[in-house]
Amino acid sequence: MKTGMIFFVAIALSASLKSQVGINTEIPSHTLDVNGLVRVRGLANAERKIVAADPQGVLTLVSPEEIFSPKALLNTSMSPAEQRLTVYEGKCFQPTDNASSCTVKVNHYSSCAGFTRAVDTQIVVGQTINTATGQFLGTWASRFIDNKGYVGGPTAAEQAIPDYPRISYPSANSANYLGSGSFSGQCNADLVTTINQTTGDIKVESVKRSMFAHLVYLLSISRSRSN
């Protein structure tokens, strides 16, 4: 008992002096640096749930369904001014891995003409390539696969087979779904992807102007990397 108390006090004093504690390492790089496996008995679970932190930083367990279930977002107002709503913001790719990419799947609908039914859209963020040489260009861009497509000029809603799925490359701005991204005087909805080339983070937003609503369901987010 006395030996255990002395050991505990020694660790406490060491932590207060160095502000960092290392287990199986003499040079800790963080407040707590464990060189080995960590076991937390209170987080044991047969269902293989995911460990997460609550708003107070306390570790807890959540089921995958709670994280990956569809999320509904409604971008609506009566104002003609452009209004944005974040659909997803977070990690997408590893900038040092050419094959790293992500896909954000959404189902969306608006009260604008041309959206008579909900549209399934996959936003694919991946490396661009030189089509002449097949070499990676070192930058990531967004592409869109859906049953709507972009055909140049006016957008065509609900493309018929065999025109879908189509990967669209709007020439005015590859980050925008409907093409030019100019909403002046239009009843229009768009999905805009902002890419941070340095960190690999992306932001997908619903953008609308002069319309009643743009309803977006975030279905899933998947990431890939080199084997």
Secondary structure, 3 states (H helix, E strand, C coil): CHHHHHHHHHHHHHHHHHCCEEECCCCCCCCEEECCCCCCHHHCCCCCCEEEECCCCCEEEECHHHHHCCEEEEEECCCCCCEEEEEEEEECCCCCCCCCEEEEEEEEEECCCCCCCCEEEEEEEEEEECCCCCCEEEEEEEEEEECCCCCCCCCCCCCCCCCCCEEECCCCCCCECCCCCCCCCCCEEEEEEEECCCCCEEEEEEEEECCCEEEEEEEEEEEECCC
